[in-house]
Amino acid sequence: MSDICDHATSAADHTALLGRLKRIEGQVRGVAGMIETERYCIDILTQISAIKSALTAVEREVLKSHADHCVENALASGDIEDQRQKFAELIDVALRRPV
């Protein structure tokens, strides 16, 4: 049992996620610039909403990868403790999300 999953996420998947995160990073810098230049509040809020949506999409992909590889490997291993840990991690993440 470990905090690192032995999974087969491809380099292409990592590259895609990193690309998304770099775009989000640029969007956040853009919002900071909008605030510095005192742009219209609704324009700023619109950009913040877009950032939140983009982060949710990244979160969804990471969660899917975790379920497809880490949880699946724990189930296949027969290690009850590892299975419980992976399930508990998913529940913890789900309960932390705002409703």
Phi and psi in radians as a Rosetta constraint file:
Dihedral C 1 N 2 CA 2 C 2 CIRCULARHARMONIC -2.593 0.35
Dihedral N 2 CA 2 C 2 N 3 CIRCULARHARMONIC 2.956 0.35
Dihedral C 2 N 3 CA 3 C 3 CIRCULARHARMONIC -1.419 0.35
Dihedral N 3 CA 3 C 3 N 4 CIRCULARHARMONIC -0.168 0.35
Dihedral C 3 N 4 CA 4 C 4 CIRCULARHARMONIC -1.875 0.35
Dihedral N 4 CA 4 C 4 N 5 CIRCULARHARMONIC 2.222 0.35
Dihedral C 4 N 5 CA 5 C 5 CIRCULARHARMONIC -1.464 0.35
Dihedral N 5 CA 5 C 5 N 6 CIRCULARHARMONIC 2.442 0.35
Dihedral C 5 N 6 CA 6 C 6 CIRCULARHARMONIC -1.586 0.35
Dihedral N 6 CA 6 C 6 N 7 CIRCULARHARMONIC 1.609 0.35
Dihedral C 6 N 7 CA 7 C 7 CIRCULARHARMONIC -2.263 0.35
Dihedral N 7 CA 7 C 7 N 8 CIRCULARHARMONIC 2.978 0.35
Dihedral C 7 N 8 CA 8 C 8 CIRCULARHARMONIC -1.922 0.35
Dihedral N 8 CA 8 C 8 N 9 CIRCULARHARMONIC 0.700 0.35
Dihedral C 8 N 9 CA 9 C 9 CIRCULARHARMONIC -1.141 0.35
Dihedral N 9 CA 9 C 9 N 10 CIRCULARHARMONIC 2.267 0.35
Dihedral C 9 N 10 CA 10 C 10 CIRCULARHARMONIC -1.350 0.35
Dihedral N 10 CA 10 C 10 N 11 CIRCULARHARMONIC 2.796 0.35
Dihedral C 10 N 11 CA 11 C 11 CIRCULARHARMONIC -1.069 0.35
Dihedral N 11 CA 11 C 11 N 12 CIRCULARHARMONIC -0.597 0.35
Dihedral C 11 N 12 CA 12 C 12 CIRCULARHARMONIC -1.110 0.35
Dihedral N 12 CA 12 C 12 N 13 CIRCULARHARMONIC -0.687 0.35
Dihedral C 12 N 13 CA 13 C 13 CIRCULARHARMONIC -1.119 0.35
Dihedral N 13 CA 13 C 13 N 14 CIRCULARHARMONIC -0.756 0.35
Dihedral C 13 N 14 CA 14 C 14 CIRCULARHARMONIC -1.102 0.35
Dihedral N 14 CA 14 C 14 N 15 CIRCULARHARMONIC -0.744 0.35
Dihedral C 14 N 15 CA 15 C 15 CIRCULARHARMONIC -1.072 0.35
Dihedral N 15 CA 15 C 15 N 16 CIRCULARHARMONIC -0.745 0.35
Dihedral C 15 N 16 CA 16 C 16 CIRCULARHARMONIC -1.107 0.35
Dihedral N 16 CA 16 C 16 N 17 CIRCULARHARMONIC -0.783 0.35
Dihedral C 16 N 17 CA 17 C 17 CIRCULARHARMONIC -1.116 0.35
Dihedral N 17 CA 17 C 17 N 18 CIRCULARHARMONIC -0.760 0.35
Dihedral C 17 N 18 CA 18 C 18 CIRCULARHARMONIC -1.106 0.35
Dihedral N 18 CA 18 C 18 N 19 CIRCULARHARMONIC -0.658 0.35
Dihedral C 18 N 19 CA 19 C 19 CIRCULARHARMONIC -1.076 0.35
Dihedral N 19 CA 19 C 19 N 20 CIRCULARHARMONIC -0.776 0.35
Dihedral C 19 N 20 CA 20 C 20 CIRCULARHARMONIC -1.049 0.35
Dihedral N 20 CA 20 C 20 N 21 CIRCULARHARMONIC -0.775 0.35
Dihedral C 20 N 21 CA 21 C 21 CIRCULARHARMONIC -1.147 0.35
Dihedral N 21 CA 21 C 21 N 22 CIRCULARHARMONIC -0.617 0.35
Dihedral C 21 N 22 CA 22 C 22 CIRCULARHARMONIC -1.168 0.35
Dihedral N 22 CA 22 C 22 N 23 CIRCULARHARMONIC -0.657 0.35
Dihedral C 22 N 23 CA 23 C 23 CIRCULARHARMONIC -1.124 0.35
Dihedral N 23 CA 23 C 23 N 24 CIRCULARHARMONIC -0.726 0.35
Dihedral C 23 N 24 CA 24 C 24 CIRCULARHARMONIC -1.096 0.35
Dihedral N 24 CA 24 C 24 N 25 CIRCULARHARMONIC -0.746 0.35
Dihedral C 24 N 25 CA 25 C 25 CIRCULARHARMONIC -0.993 0.35
Dihedral N 25 CA 25 C 25 N 26 CIRCULARHARMONIC -0.756 0.35
Dihedral C 25 N 26 CA 26 C 26 CIRCULARHARMONIC -1.113 0.35
Dihedral N 26 CA 26 C 26 N 27 CIRCULARHARMONIC -0.682 0.35
Dihedral C 26 N 27 CA 27 C 27 CIRCULARHARMONIC -1.109 0.35
Dihedral N 27 CA 27 C 27 N 28 CIRCULARHARMONIC -0.705 0.35
Dihedral C 27 N 28 CA 28 C 28 CIRCULARHARMONIC -1.125 0.35
Dihedral N 28 CA 28 C 28 N 29 CIRCULARHARMONIC -0.758 0.35
Dihedral C 28 N 29 CA 29 C 29 CIRCULARHARMONIC -1.073 0.35
Dihedral N 29 CA 29 C 29 N 30 CIRCULARHARMONIC -0.664 0.35
Dihedral C 29 N 30 CA 30 C 30 CIRCULARHARMONIC -1.084 0.35
Dihedral N 30 CA 30 C 30 N 31 CIRCULARHARMONIC -0.713 0.35
Dihedral C 30 N 31 CA 31 C 31 CIRCULARHARMONIC -1.141 0.35
Dihedral N 31 CA 31 C 31 N 32 CIRCULARHARMONIC -0.703 0.35
Dihedral C 31 N 32 CA 32 C 32 CIRCULARHARMONIC -1.032 0.35
Dihedral N 32 CA 32 C 32 N 33 CIRCULARHARMONIC -0.745 0.35
Dihedral C 32 N 33 CA 33 C 33 CIRCULARHARMONIC -1.108 0.35
Dihedral N 33 CA 33 C 33 N 34 CIRCULARHARMONIC -0.669 0.35
Dihedral C 33 N 34 CA 34 C 34 CIRCULARHARMONIC -1.091 0.35
Dihedral N 34 CA 34 C 34 N 35 CIRCULARHARMONIC -0.697 0.35
Dihedral C 34 N 35 CA 35 C 35 CIRCULARHARMONIC -1.197 0.35
Dihedral N 35 CA 35 C 35 N 36 CIRCULARHARMONIC -0.747 0.35
Dihedral C 35 N 36 CA 36 C 36 CIRCULARHARMONIC -1.043 0.35
Dihedral N 36 CA 36 C 36 N 37 CIRCULARHARMONIC -0.640 0.35
Dihedral C 36 N 37 CA 37 C 37 CIRCULARHARMONIC -1.638 0.35
Dihedral N 37 CA 37 C 37 N 38 CIRCULARHARMONIC 0.176 0.35
Dihedral C 37 N 38 CA 38 C 38 CIRCULARHARMONIC 0.977 0.35
Dihedral N 38 CA 38 C 38 N 39 CIRCULARHARMONIC 0.829 0.35
Dihedral C 38 N 39 CA 39 C 39 CIRCULARHARMONIC -1.188 0.35
Dihedral N 39 CA 39 C 39 N 40 CIRCULARHARMONIC 2.866 0.35
Dihedral C 39 N 40 CA 40 C 40 CIRCULARHARMONIC -1.032 0.35
Dihedral N 40 CA 40 C 40 N 41 CIRCULARHARMONIC 2.316 0.35
Dihedral C 40 N 41 CA 41 C 41 CIRCULARHARMONIC -0.956 0.35
Dihedral N 41 CA 41 C 41 N 42 CIRCULARHARMONIC -0.723 0.35
Dihedral C 41 N 42 CA 42 C 42 CIRCULARHARMONIC -1.126 0.35
Dihedral N 42 CA 42 C 42 N 43 CIRCULARHARMONIC -0.642 0.35
Dihedral C 42 N 43 CA 43 C 43 CIRCULARHARMONIC -1.106 0.35
Dihedral N 43 CA 43 C 43 N 44 CIRCULARHARMONIC -0.725 0.35
Dihedral C 43 N 44 CA 44 C 44 CIRCULARHARMONIC -1.124 0.35
Dihedral N 44 CA 44 C 44 N 45 CIRCULARHARMONIC -0.814 0.35
Dihedral C 44 N 45 CA 45 C 45 CIRCULARHARMONIC -1.084 0.35
Dihedral N 45 CA 45 C 45 N 46 CIRCULARHARMONIC -0.628 0.35
Dihedral C 45 N 46 CA 46 C 46 CIRCULARHARMONIC -1.095 0.35
Dihedral N 46 CA 46 C 46 N 47 CIRCULARHARMONIC -0.749 0.35
Dihedral C 46 N 47 CA 47 C 47 CIRCULARHARMONIC -1.183 0.35
Dihedral N 47 CA 47 C 47 N 48 CIRCULARHARMONIC -0.671 0.35
Dihedral C 47 N 48 CA 48 C 48 CIRCULARHARMONIC -1.087 0.35
Dihedral N 48 CA 48 C 48 N 49 CIRCULARHARMONIC -0.730 0.35
Dihedral C 48 N 49 CA 49 C 49 CIRCULARHARMONIC -1.065 0.35
Dihedral N 49 CA 49 C 49 N 50 CIRCULARHARMONIC -0.711 0.35
Dihedral C 49 N 50 CA 50 C 50 CIRCULARHARMONIC -1.129 0.35
Dihedral N 50 CA 50 C 50 N 51 CIRCULARHARMONIC -0.684 0.35
Dihedral C 50 N 51 CA 51 C 51 CIRCULARHARMONIC -1.114 0.35
Dihedral N 51 CA 51 C 51 N 52 CIRCULARHARMONIC -0.785 0.35
Dihedral C 51 N 52 CA 52 C 52 CIRCULARHARMONIC -1.066 0.35
Dihedral N 52 CA 52 C 52 N 53 CIRCULARHARMONIC -0.721 0.35
Dihedral C 52 N 53 CA 53 C 53 CIRCULARHARMONIC -1.119 0.35
Dihedral N 53 CA 53 C 53 N 54 CIRCULARHARMONIC -0.727 0.35
Dihedral C 53 N 54 CA 54 C 54 CIRCULARHARMONIC -1.142 0.35
Dihedral N 54 CA 54 C 54 N 55 CIRCULARHARMONIC -0.715 0.35
Dihedral C 54 N 55 CA 55 C 55 CIRCULARHARMONIC -1.143 0.35
Dihedral N 55 CA 55 C 55 N 56 CIRCULARHARMONIC -0.663 0.35
Dihedral C 55 N 56 CA 56 C 56 CIRCULARHARMONIC -1.086 0.35
Dihedral N 56 CA 56 C 56 N 57 CIRCULARHARMONIC -0.672 0.35
Dihedral C 56 N 57 CA 57 C 57 CIRCULARHARMONIC -1.139 0.35
Dihedral N 57 CA 57 C 57 N 58 CIRCULARHARMONIC -0.714 0.35
Dihedral C 57 N 58 CA 58 C 58 CIRCULARHARMONIC -1.142 0.35
Dihedral N 58 CA 58 C 58 N 59 CIRCULARHARMONIC -0.778 0.35
Dihedral C 58 N 59 CA 59 C 59 CIRCULARHARMONIC -0.997 0.35
Dihedral N 59 CA 59 C 59 N 60 CIRCULARHARMONIC -0.764 0.35
Dihedral C 59 N 60 CA 60 C 60 CIRCULARHARMONIC -1.054 0.35
Dihedral N 60 CA 60 C 60 N 61 CIRCULARHARMONIC -0.738 0.35
Dihedral C 60 N 61 CA 61 C 61 CIRCULARHARMONIC -1.171 0.35
Dihedral N 61 CA 61 C 61 N 62 CIRCULARHARMONIC -0.716 0.35
Dihedral C 61 N 62 CA 62 C 62 CIRCULARHARMONIC -1.164 0.35
Dihedral N 62 CA 62 C 62 N 63 CIRCULARHARMONIC -0.722 0.35
Dihedral C 62 N 63 CA 63 C 63 CIRCULARHARMONIC -1.101 0.35
Dihedral N 63 CA 63 C 63 N 64 CIRCULARHARMONIC -0.753 0.35
Dihedral C 63 N 64 CA 64 C 64 CIRCULARHARMONIC -1.075 0.35
Dihedral N 64 CA 64 C 64 N 65 CIRCULARHARMONIC -0.756 0.35
Dihedral C 64 N 65 CA 65 C 65 CIRCULARHARMONIC -1.079 0.35
Dihedral N 65 CA 65 C 65 N 66 CIRCULARHARMONIC -0.738 0.35
Dihedral C 65 N 66 CA 66 C 66 CIRCULARHARMONIC -1.069 0.35
Dihedral N 66 CA 66 C 66 N 67 CIRCULARHARMONIC -0.790 0.35
Dihedral C 66 N 67 CA 67 C 67 CIRCULARHARMONIC -1.163 0.35
Dihedral N 67 CA 67 C 67 N 68 CIRCULARHARMONIC -0.743 0.35
Dihedral C 67 N 68 CA 68 C 68 CIRCULARHARMONIC -1.196 0.35
Dihedral N 68 CA 68 C 68 N 69 CIRCULARHARMONIC -0.491 0.35
Dihedral C 68 N 69 CA 69 C 69 CIRCULARHARMONIC -2.048 0.35
Dihedral N 69 CA 69 C 69 N 70 CIRCULARHARMONIC -1.054 0.35
Dihedral C 69 N 70 CA 70 C 70 CIRCULARHARMONIC -1.166 0.35
Dihedral N 70 CA 70 C 70 N 71 CIRCULARHARMONIC -0.869 0.35
Dihedral C 70 N 71 CA 71 C 71 CIRCULARHARMONIC -1.196 0.35
Dihedral N 71 CA 71 C 71 N 72 CIRCULARHARMONIC -0.750 0.35
Dihedral C 71 N 72 CA 72 C 72 CIRCULARHARMONIC -1.036 0.35
Dihedral N 72 CA 72 C 72 N 73 CIRCULARHARMONIC -0.750 0.35
Dihedral C 72 N 73 CA 73 C 73 CIRCULARHARMONIC -1.124 0.35
Dihedral N 73 CA 73 C 73 N 74 CIRCULARHARMONIC -0.674 0.35
Dihedral C 73 N 74 CA 74 C 74 CIRCULARHARMONIC -1.127 0.35
Dihedral N 74 CA 74 C 74 N 75 CIRCULARHARMONIC -0.724 0.35
Dihedral C 74 N 75 CA 75 C 75 CIRCULARHARMONIC -1.132 0.35
Dihedral N 75 CA 75 C 75 N 76 CIRCULARHARMONIC -0.750 0.35
Dihedral C 75 N 76 CA 76 C 76 CIRCULARHARMONIC -1.209 0.35
Dihedral N 76 CA 76 C 76 N 77 CIRCULARHARMONIC -0.456 0.35
Dihedral C 76 N 77 CA 77 C 77 CIRCULARHARMONIC -1.229 0.35
Dihedral N 77 CA 77 C 77 N 78 CIRCULARHARMONIC -0.459 0.35
Dihedral C 77 N 78 CA 78 C 78 CIRCULARHARMONIC 1.389 0.35
Dihedral N 78 CA 78 C 78 N 79 CIRCULARHARMONIC 0.012 0.35
Dihedral C 78 N 79 CA 79 C 79 CIRCULARHARMONIC -1.391 0.35
Dihedral N 79 CA 79 C 79 N 80 CIRCULARHARMONIC 1.780 0.35
Dihedral C 79 N 80 CA 80 C 80 CIRCULARHARMONIC -1.027 0.35
Dihedral N 80 CA 80 C 80 N 81 CIRCULARHARMONIC -0.732 0.35
Dihedral C 80 N 81 CA 81 C 81 CIRCULARHARMONIC -1.101 0.35
Dihedral N 81 CA 81 C 81 N 82 CIRCULARHARMONIC -0.760 0.35
Dihedral C 81 N 82 CA 82 C 82 CIRCULARHARMONIC -1.114 0.35
Dihedral N 82 CA 82 C 82 N 83 CIRCULARHARMONIC -0.716 0.35
Dihedral C 82 N 83 CA 83 C 83 CIRCULARHARMONIC -1.064 0.35
Dihedral N 83 CA 83 C 83 N 84 CIRCULARHARMONIC -0.789 0.35
Dihedral C 83 N 84 CA 84 C 84 CIRCULARHARMONIC -1.105 0.35
Dihedral N 84 CA 84 C 84 N 85 CIRCULARHARMONIC -0.724 0.35
Dihedral C 84 N 85 CA 85 C 85 CIRCULARHARMONIC -1.104 0.35
Dihedral N 85 CA 85 C 85 N 86 CIRCULARHARMONIC -0.814 0.35
Dihedral C 85 N 86 CA 86 C 86 CIRCULARHARMONIC -1.100 0.35
Dihedral N 86 CA 86 C 86 N 87 CIRCULARHARMONIC -0.709 0.35
Dihedral C 86 N 87 CA 87 C 87 CIRCULARHARMONIC -1.139 0.35
Dihedral N 87 CA 87 C 87 N 88 CIRCULARHARMONIC -0.768 0.35
Dihedral C 87 N 88 CA 88 C 88 CIRCULARHARMONIC -1.084 0.35
Dihedral N 88 CA 88 C 88 N 89 CIRCULARHARMONIC -0.663 0.35
Dihedral C 88 N 89 CA 89 C 89 CIRCULARHARMONIC -1.073 0.35
Dihedral N 89 CA 89 C 89 N 90 CIRCULARHARMONIC -0.767 0.35
Dihedral C 89 N 90 CA 90 C 90 CIRCULARHARMONIC -1.092 0.35
Dihedral N 90 CA 90 C 90 N 91 CIRCULARHARMONIC -0.741 0.35
Dihedral C 90 N 91 CA 91 C 91 CIRCULARHARMONIC -1.106 0.35
Dihedral N 91 CA 91 C 91 N 92 CIRCULARHARMONIC -0.766 0.35
Dihedral C 91 N 92 CA 92 C 92 CIRCULARHARMONIC -1.033 0.35
Dihedral N 92 CA 92 C 92 N 93 CIRCULARHARMONIC -0.780 0.35
Dihedral C 92 N 93 CA 93 C 93 CIRCULARHARMONIC -1.120 0.35
Dihedral N 93 CA 93 C 93 N 94 CIRCULARHARMONIC -0.768 0.35
Dihedral C 93 N 94 CA 94 C 94 CIRCULARHARMONIC -1.100 0.35
Dihedral N 94 CA 94 C 94 N 95 CIRCULARHARMONIC -0.682 0.35
Dihedral C 94 N 95 CA 95 C 95 CIRCULARHARMONIC -1.321 0.35
Dihedral N 95 CA 95 C 95 N 96 CIRCULARHARMONIC -0.366 0.35
Dihedral C 95 N 96 CA 96 C 96 CIRCULARHARMONIC -1.344 0.35
Dihedral N 96 CA 96 C 96 N 97 CIRCULARHARMONIC -0.354 0.35
Dihedral C 96 N 97 CA 97 C 97 CIRCULARHARMONIC -1.273 0.35
Dihedral N 97 CA 97 C 97 N 98 CIRCULARHARMONIC 2.415 0.35
Dihedral C 97 N 98 CA 98 C 98 CIRCULARHARMONIC -1.186 0.35
Dihedral N 98 CA 98 C 98 N 99 CIRCULARHARMONIC 2.555 0.35
